[in-house]
Amino acid sequence: MRVRVLYFGALKDIFFKDRETIELPRNASVATLLDHYRNIAPGQGNFWDILAVAVNTEYALPAQSLNDGDEVALLPPVSGGSGAASSRDSNGNAAGGSATVSSVELNPASDGGQQRASHIALVRDAINAAKLTTAVKRGEDGAVVVFDGIVRNNTRGRRTLFLVYEAYEEMALAQMRKLAQDAMERFGVLGVTIVHRLGKLDVGETSVLIAVSSAHRAPAFDACRWLIDTLKKTVPIWKKEHFEDGAVWADGEPFPEGVVAALREPAP
C-alpha cells in the first residue's frame, strides 16, 4: 500500500523535501513506518525515538494500522524551549501563501458567562495585538490577560537576524481550537484568542498572541499561562532561527505524556 508522508522541521533537512509517497507492506502500522525510517536513515541517533506521529491529522499510537492513501506526518518536538532534540544547521526559505484563519463557537463558560466565539488563527501578516486584545473584551469581563510573544534579537549569545515559522496547518488549527475549549472548561474563562504568525518574522514582531478574558483576574492569569506553555509543547509549529553565522531549527521540548503516548504503548 502507499501512504503520503509529510516532513517538518529538521526532517526536511534530512530528506531535502517536505513530503513523499512511500510503499509499505499490507497490514503496516505506525511502528512499521518508524522502523522503515530507522533503516533508511540510521545515522540520526535517537531522533526517530523522539518524534510524534499523526495519521490524518490525529496523534497516533505505534500499533495503529495504516490504510492505503493515509496522510502520515512525522513531527519533531515543536518550537518550545530547549530539550532533547538537537538543532541542525541548514538554510531555508520562508513559507508563502495566504493567511489561514478559523473561528469556532465554544460552550458557555462554567460561571454562567455568555457563549463566546473563540478567535483561533494562523496568519502570515503582522499581528495587531491591540486590536485583538480589544476584541476579546465584553461587558461581563473583569480582567483580560495577554501574552504577546515577540522575536528577540539573540539566542544564547548569537545575534538573531530573523525567524521563520512553519506549521502543519490543518492539525495546528485543530489543536489550537482544542486548547481554547479546554481552557474555557478547565479555568472557567469567558473568551480565548490564539493567533500565531507563520513565515518570516523580524526582530520585535509578534509571533504569537494569546488573550484570555474572565470575570476575575486569577483564572485569566492561570489560563493564559497554561495556554502558552501547552501550545509550545503540543501544537505542530516549528521555528528556524537565522543568525549571522548560520541557521538552526530551534530545539523542542520533549512531547508531554499525552503526546509521547503517540509513540509508546501504555505500560501494562
N, C-alpha and C positions, 0 to 999 in steps of 0.2 A: 504494500500500500504506500501511498505518497502523502506526506504532510508538509505544510509550509512552515518553516522555522524563521522566526524573527530574532535578530541580534540587536542588542542595545549596549550603550556604554563601551566598556573596554572590549567587549566581544566583537564589535565592528572593526576594531584594530587588529584582532587576532585573525579574522577571516576576510578582511578587506571588502566587506559587503554588509548590507543591513538585513538581507533575507535570502533565502533559497528554498527550493523544494528538494526534499530528500526521500529516498526509498527506505522503508523499514519492512521487516517481515510481518506477515499476518499475525494478529494477536499481540502486537507490540504494545508496550506500556510506556509510561513516562520514564521508568527505570531503564527500559531498553534504550530509549533515546539518549539518556545521560551516559550509559555505557558506550554508546556509539561515539559520543564526543570525547570521552576519556581515551578511546582507542585511536581516534584520528588526530588528537592534539594532546598527547601525554605529557608534553613538556610544560604544562601550565600549573604544575604542582597541585595544591588543593583547591584550585579555582573552581572546578566543577562541583566541589562539595559545598560551596557557599552560595550557589545560585538558588533562586526560586524559579519555579516553572509555572507558567499559566497556559491553560488549554482553553482556547476560545474565550479569552479574557478573564478566566477564573483560575485562582490558585489551585494547583493540582497535587495530589499525593503520588508517590512513586508507583503505587500499584494501579493507578487509574489507567484504564485501557484507552488506546488511541484508535481513531477511526480514519478511514481514507478521507482526505480533504480537510482534516483538522488544522487549525492555526495554533502553533505552539510557540510561545515566547520564552526565551531564556533571559532571565532577569538578574543581573548583578545587583549586589547591595546598592540601594538608591542613594540620593545625593546628600545624606545627612553628614554628621561629623566623622571623625577618624574611626577606623575599625579594622577588621581582619582583611578586607580586600586591599590588595596593593595597587597603587596608582601606576599607570602605564603611559610612558611618553608617546605622544603621537601628534599629528596635525589633523585638524578637522574644520569643516565649514559649518556655518550657522544653518539651522533648518529654515526652510522657506515655507510659503503657503499662507493661506488666510487664517484668521483667528477661528478658534473653535470655542463656542460658548454654549453652556447648558444651564438651565434653571429647573428646579424641581420643587413641588409642593411637599412640605413636611407636615407631620402630625402636630396638633396643638401641644404647646409646652405643658409640663405637668402641673404648673402652678396656676393654670387656668387662663394663661395669656392667649391672645388671638392667634389663629393659624397664620403662619408666615410662609412666604416663598423664599427659600434659601437661594443665594446667588452663588453659583459654582461655575468657574470658567477657567479655561486655558486661553491665553491671548498672546499675540505677537506684537502688539502695540504697547506703548508706555501705560503703566497702571496709574490711574488717578486716585491716589489714596484718600484725598479729602472728599472727593465725590462719592466714593464707595462708603466711607465712614458716615457721611451724612445720610445716605440712602438707607442704611440699616436701622436708623433711629425711628422710634414710634412713641406715641404719647404715653404708653404704659411702661416704657423703659425708664429705669433709674440709673443705668450705667451702660456704657459701651466701652469695651476693652479692645484695643487694636494691636496687632503685631504687624510691623512693617519691616520685612526683611530686605536689606539693601546690599548691593555689591560693594565690598570694601576694597581698599587699594593694595592689600597684601595678604599673603597666606604663609605662615611660618617663615617670615622674613623675606619672602620672594615678592617682588613688585608685580601686582596684577595689572594686566592691560585690559582684559575684558573676559567675560564668561559666556559660554554657550550652553543653554539648557535644551534637552530633548526629552520626549516623553513617549510612552506607549499610550497614545492619547485616549483611545476608547476606554481602556482599562483605568487610566488615571482619573478620568472624569467619574467613572463608576465608583472608584474608591473614595474620591472626594465627596461625592454625594452621600456615601455610607458614613463617612466621618461626620458630616454635618448632622445627619439623622441621629447617630449615636450620641453626639454632643448634646443635642436637644433632649434626648431621653435620659441620658446619664446625669446631666447637670441642671436640667430644667430651664435652660436659657431659651429666649424667645426668638432670636434671629441669628443666623450664621451666614457670613460671606467668606468665601475662599476663592481667591483669584491667583493663579500662578502664571508667570511670564515664560515664554519659550523663545528660542532663537538667541541672538547676540545681545548681551547687556553690557553697558559701560559702567565704570565705577560710579557709584552714587545712585544708580537706578534701582527701583523696587523690583525684586524678583518674586516675592510672594507677599500677599496682603490678606490677613485674616482679621475680621471684625466680628465681635460677638456682643449682642445686646441682651440685657436681662433686667428684671425688676430690681435686682440688688447686685452690688459690686462683686461679692465673693464668688458666686457661681460664674460670673463673666470672666474673672481672672482665671479661675480653675479651668474653665472650658477652653479658653484661648491658649493657655499653656499646653493643655493636653492635645489640642488640635495640631499645633505646630510640631510638637515632639513626635506625635504619631504619624503625621504626614511625612516627616523627614525619614521615617523608617519603613513605611509601607507603601506609599504611593509611587508608582513606577515613573519617576522623573530622575534624570541623570544630569550631572554638571561637569563640563570640561573647563578647566581653568587655564587661561592663556597668560603666560608670564613673559618677561623679557627674554628668558633663556629657554623657552620651550612651552609645551602644553601637556597637561595630565588630566585624566579623569579623576575627579575628586574621590577620595576614599569614602566608602559607605560603611555605616554601622551594620553589624550582623542583623539579619532579619529577626524580629521578635518571635516569641514562642509560637504564636498563632500562625505566623507565616513560615517559620522554619519547618513547621509540620508539613509544609508543602513538599519537603524533600525527605522527610523521615517518617516512617510509620510510627504510630503511637506505641509507647512502651507497653509490654504485656502486663 
